[in-house]
Amino acid sequence: MSTTTVGTPVTHEQRVTARRAVVASSIGNALEWFDIIVYSSLAVVISKLFFESDGIDRVTGTLLTFGTFAVSYLIRPLGALVLGSFADRHGRRPALTITIVLMMLGTLLMIVAPTSAVIGPAAALIILLARLIQGFSAGGEFGTATAFLIENAPDRRAFYGSWQVATQGIAIFLASGFGFVLHRLLSEEALYSWGWRVPYVFGLLIGPVGLFIRLRMDETPDFQRLQDERERAASAAAHDSTTTAPRPSLGRGPLAQTILHSGGRWLTAAGVVGLASMSVYTILFMPTYSIQNLDLPSWAAYLGGVVAGLVTLVGSPFIGHLADRVGPGKLMLVAAAVGVVVVYPLFLWLVAVPSVATLTVVQAVLGIIMAMYFGPLPALLTEMFPTEIRTTGMSVAYNLGVTVFGGFAPLALAWLVSATGSLTAPSIYYAAVALLSLVSLIVARRRYRVR
C-alpha cells in the first residue's frame, strides 16, 4: 500500500521525511545487530571467560555460549507479540523508543558483567540476562522499524526498505572490523582482560544518538490515517450507542487478528525469512568454525566478515532499487536457488583448501547471496500484511523465522560438526533452509499475490 497514488508527484518534504526515517530506523537496527554479531563473533573469548571452568572443556563451553545465544532467541517472539501489538495500537515511533532503550540496557550489562573467575557460575547468568533483554528488544525492532521506514517512503519502497538490511551490513562490517583489529593488535592477555568489552562500549555510545533522532521523528502517514479511521469509527459507534448496543471488541486487536485470522500469512512469511536469517548466522559462525576446525589464525574470519559486511552494505540498496522494478519475490527466488546449489561446493572447497583467501571468498559469496535475498525482504513482508496488523504480523513472522532458522543456527552448526565429524555439515543445514525458503516464496507469490 503506497503512501502516494500513481501519478502523484513526490514532494521535497516527503523525500526529506523518508531520508530521516532511514537514519532513525537504521541507527537502532545497526545497534541491535552490532551487539548480536559481536557476541557471536567473539564466542571463543566469551566462552572461555564466562562458560568454561573446572570440568567444562572448550567444546562444551562453546556449546553453552551458543546455547545462551539460542535461548535468548526464545524470548524474541514474545517481544514481537508485545512490542508489535503496541506499535499497531499506539504508533511506530513510541515502540521504536522502547526497543532502543532496552537494547542499550542489555549492552550495558555486557560491559559491566564480571567473569566466572570473579563470581563463578553466576557470571553466565548475567550474560543470559543481557541476552534475554536484547532478545526481547530485537523481537519488536525489525517489524516496527521496517513499518516505520517503508510507511514513510513516498515511493520506491523496496529501495527504502533495503536500508534495513544495509545497516545489518554496517553492523557486520563494524563487528568484524573490531574482531580483526582486536585479534591483530592486542595480546591474548589484553583481549581477554578488557579488549573484548571495547565493541560493546562503542555500541553503547551509538544508542543515545539513535534515541535522540527517533524522539524527533513524527508518526508515519499510514499509521496517522489508520488512527483517523479509528477515531471516526469510535465517534460513529459512540453516536450509535444511544440507540444500538455496542458490539463487543473482543478479538479485534492487532494481536488477535494476526494470530487467529492471519496464521497462513505469518507462517508463510516465517518460512520466507529462513534463508535471510541463515545467511547472516552462517557468516557469524565462521570465526568459531575456522579457528576450531581449520586451524586458521584467529583474525582470518573477521577479514571475511568485513568483506561480507561491505558487500551487504553496498549491494542491498542496489538490489532494493532493482526490486522496485521487477518485484522483490523474483530476485529472492533467484537468490534462494543459488544458495541451494552453491553452498556445498563452497564448503567443500574451503575444507580442501583451508586458507585465509579461500575463507574470505566463501564469506563474500555468502554476503552476495544475503544481500540479494535479504535486501528485498522488508518490502515483500510489508506487502503481505495490511496496515492495521502490519507491525505485529511482520514482527511475529520475522522473529519466528529468525528464532527457528537463525538463533539456533550457530548451536546447530557447532553440534553438527562435533556429532558428524564432517566439516561440510554446515552447508547441508544451510541448503535445507534455503530450499524451505524457496518453497515458502512460491507459496507467498501464488497465494498472497506479492510481487
N, C-alpha and C positions, 0 to 999 in steps of 0.2 A: 504494500500500500504506500503510495508515494505521497509526499507532502505537497507536491505541486501537480497540477494536471498537465496533460500532454499539450505542448504548445505554449504554456505559460512561461514567460521569461523569468529566469532566476535573478533575484536582486543581489546587489552587493552586500546588503545586510545579511541575507541568507547564507552567502558564501562565508562571510566572516564568522557567523554563528557556527557553521559546520566545522570550520577550522579550529575554532575554540573548543568545540566538542571533541575533536580529535585529540587535542592536547590534554583536556580534562580527563578523558577516559583512558588515554594512553599511559599517563604517568602512574595512575593507580594500578593498571593492568601490568605495567612493566615491573612495579614494585612487588606485586603478587608473584609473578613468575620468576623474578630475580631471586627472591627468598627460597622458592621451591627448588630452583635449579642449583643454587648454591648448596643447599642441603644434600641434594643427590650427587653433585659433582665432588663434594668433599666427604662423601660417605666413608671412605677409608679412614680419614682423620677422625671424623665424628664417632665412628665405630670404636676406634682404639681409646678415645677419651671418655666415652660415656657408656659403652656397651660391653667392652672387653674387661674381664677381671679374672681373678683366680677361678679356674675351672671352665672358663669360656674361651674357646680358641678363636682364631681370626675368622674362619668361615661362619661359625655360629654368631659371632659379633656382627658380621656383615649382614647376615640374615635378620638379626634383631634390629639393626639400623634400618634396613629396607622394610622390615615388618612395621616399625613405628611410622615410617613414611606411608605405608599402605593403610594402617589403621586410621591415620589422620584423614584419609580419603573417605572413610565410612561416615564421617560427620558432614561431608560436603553435600550429600543430598538433603540433609536436614537444613543446612544453611541455604540451599536452593529453595526449599519449601518456605522457610520463614522469611528470608530476605526478598525472594522473588515475589511472594504474595504481598509483602509490604510495599514493594516498588509498584505493583499493579494497583494497589489501593491508594497509596499516598504520594507516589511520584518517584521518578528515576533518581532525581538529584538527592533527596534525603537518604535514599538507600545507598547511594554511592558514598555518601559521607560516612555512614556506619561501616561499610566494608573497609575503607582505607584506615579508619581509626583502629579497628580490630586487627588489621594486618600489621600496623605499627606496634601494637601491644605484643603480638606474637614475636615480632622481630626483636623487641626489647628483651624479652625473656631469653632468646637465644644468645644475646650479647652478654647478659649477666649470669647465665647458668653456670654453676660450679661443676667441675668434672667429678667422675666417680672416685678419683684419687683423693678428693676433698671430702665428699659426703657419702660416698658409697653408692649403692644401687638407686638411691633417691635421685641421683643426677639424671638417670634415664627417664624418670617420671616427669621432671621439669621439661626435658626435651619433648616428651609426649604431649604435655600440656600446651607448650608453644605450638606444636604442630596441629593440635586439635583446634586452637583458636584461629590459626591461619587457615585451616581447612574449612571451618565454618564461614569465615570471611570470603574465602575463594569460592565457596558454593554460591554466593549471591553476586560475585563480581562480574563474571563473564556475561550472564544473561542481562543484568542491569546495565552494564557498560555498553554492551552491544546494542540494546534497545535505545539507550541514550544517544549513542553515536549515530545510528542509522536513522532514527526518527528526527534527528536534527539535520540530516542530509537532504537538500532540496532536489537532488538528482544523483546519478552515479553512486547508487547505494552500495554496490559491491566494492567499488573503489574505496569509499569511506570506511566500510566495514572491514576491509582488508588491513586497516591500520591496527586493528585488534591483534592481528597475527604478526604484523611487522614489529609491534612493540615486544612481542614474545621473542622475536629475533634479536632485538636490542638486549633483552634480558639474557638470552643465551650467550650473546657476544660478550656482555659485561661480566657475567658469572664465569664464563670460560676464560676470559682475559684475566680476571682475578686469580683463578686457579693456575693459569700458566705463569703469571708473574710471581705468585707466592711460592710455587714449587721451584722456580728457576732462581730466585734471588734470596730466599730465606733458607737458613739451615733447618734441618729437621726439628731441632730443639725449638727454634723460634716459631716455626709453623705450628707446632703442636701446643706451644705455650700461649701464644697470643695471635699469631698471624691469621689463623682460621676465622677469628672474630671480625677482622677488618672488613670483609664484604658486608657483613650484617650492619656494621656501623654506617657504612656507605648507604645501604638500603634504608636505614632509619632516617638518615638526613634527607632522603628524597621525599619521604612521606609528608612532612608539613607543607612542602611546595604543592604536591598534588591535592592536599586537603584545602589549601587556600584557593586554588584555582576552581575546584569543584564547588566550593561555597559561593563563588561569584557567578556561577552559571545559572541561567533561567531553566525552567522546566521545558520539556520537548513540546513542539507543536502538536504532535499526535496525542500525547497524554493530556494536554490542555483541552483539545477538542473532546476527548473522551470524558474529561471532568465536566465540561459544559453540558454534554449529553446526559450525564448522571444527574447533574443539578436540575436540568429541565424535567427529567423523568421523576425525580424526587418531588419537585414542585407540583407536577401534574398528579402524582399519587396522593400528595397531601390534600390537594383540592378535591380529588375524587373520594377521599376517605370520609367526607361528610355525608355521602350517600351510599358508598360501597365499602364493604370491609376490605382492608388492605390485604394484599397477597403476602403469604409468608416468604421471607427472603432466604430460608434455609437452602443451602446447596447452590447458591448463586454467586458465591465468592470466587475469585480467580483460582484459588487452590482447589476448591471442589470442582469447578468447571474443567480444570486441567486434568486432575487425577481421574475423575469419574466419567467425563464425557469426551476426553481427547486422548485416551490411552494409546490408540493406534498411532497418533501423531508423535507423542513423545517417545514411545518405544522405537519407532522407526528412526526418529531423529537421533536417539542414543546410539543406534547401530551405525548411523552415518558418522557420528563423532569418533567412533572407534579408531580409524586409521589416523586421524588428526592427532589424537592423544598418543597413540602408539608410536608415531614418528618422533614426537618430542621426547618421550621417555626412553626410546631406544638410543637416541643421541646422548641423553643424560646418563645412560647406563655405561656408555663406552669408556669413561675414565676408569671405573672399577673393573670392567671387563679386561681392558688392555693391561692394567697394572697386575692383576691377579692371574691372568691366563696367558698373556702373550709375552710377558717379561719385557714390556716396553718401558721406557722411562716415565716417571710419574707425570711429567708435563706434556707427554705426547698427545693424549686425547683432548687436552684442553686446547691445543692448537687447532685440532679438527673442529672442536666446538666453536671456536672463534670464526672459522670459515663458514660453518653451518649457520651460525647466527647472522653473519653478513649476507649470506645467500637468502635467508628468510627475510631479513630487513629490506633488502633491495628488491627481491623478487615478488614479495607479497603484494605491494601496491600495483606493480605491473600486471600481475595475474588478476587482481581485482578490476583493473581497467579493462582487461580483456574479457572478464566475466560479464561486465555490463553489456558487452557487445554480443556474446554468443550464449550467455547463460551460465550461472555457477555450476549447475549439475553436469554439464557436458565436460567441462575442464576437470571436475573432480572424478568423473568416471575414467577418464584417461589416466589420471594420476594413480587411482586405485589399481587399475590394470597393470600399470608399470610396476607398482610396488609388489604385486603378487609375483611378477615374473623375475625381477632383477635382484631381490633381496638375498636369496640363497646363493647365487653366483658371487655376490659381493662378499658375503661372509666366507665362502669357500676360498676366494682369492686372498682375503685378509689372513685366514688361518695358514694358507700355504706360503704367503709372503708377508710375515708379520713385521712391518716396518712403519716408521712414522709417516712416510709418504703415502703408503697404502691406506693406513688408518685415516689420514686426512682426506683422501679421495673418497673413501667409503662414507665418511660423515658428511662430506659436501654433497654427494649424491642423495643421501637421506634428507639433507636440507632442501634440495631442489624438489624432491617428492613432497616434503612437508609444505613448502611454500605453494606449490601447485594445487595441493589438496586442501590445505588449511585456509589459504587466502580467501577463496570464495565461500567458505563455510558460514561465516556470520550472516551474509546476505541470504544464503539458502535457508538457514534456520529462521530468519526473520520472515521469509515468505510463508513458512509452514504454520505460523501462529498468528491469530488476529490480535489487534492492539490490546483488547481487554485482558487477555491472558498471555501476552507476548513474553513478558519477563519471566513469569512463573514457568511457562512452557519451555522456553529456551534454557532456563536455569536447571529445571528438573532433567531435561534431556541431556544437556551438556554434562552435568555432573554425574549422572548415571553412567554415561559413556566414559567419562574420564575415570571414574572410580573403578569400573569393571575392567576397562582396557588399558588405563594408564597408571592409576595409583598402585595397582598390584603388579604392573609390568616389571619394574626392577626386581622385586622379590621373586616373581615367577621366572624371570630370565636367569637370575643368580641360582635359583633352585634347579632349573633345567640343566644348566651347565654342570652343577655339582652331582645331580642324580644320574644323568645320562653319560657324563664324561665326554660329550660331544661339544666342541667349541662352535659348531654351526647350529646348535639347537635354537638360539635366539631368533634365527632367521625363519624357522618353521613357525614359531609363535607369531612373528610379525606378518608372515604371509597369510596365516589363518585369519588374523584380524582384518587385514586388507581385503580378503575375499568376502568376509562378512559385511564390511562397509560397502563393497561393490554391490552386493545384493540389496542392501538397505537403500542405497542410492536409486537403484532401479525401481524399487517399491515407492520411494518418495516421489519420483518423477511421474510414475504412472498413476498412483492413487491420489496424491495430493497436488499434482499439476505444478510442481516447482520447475523452474526453467533449468 
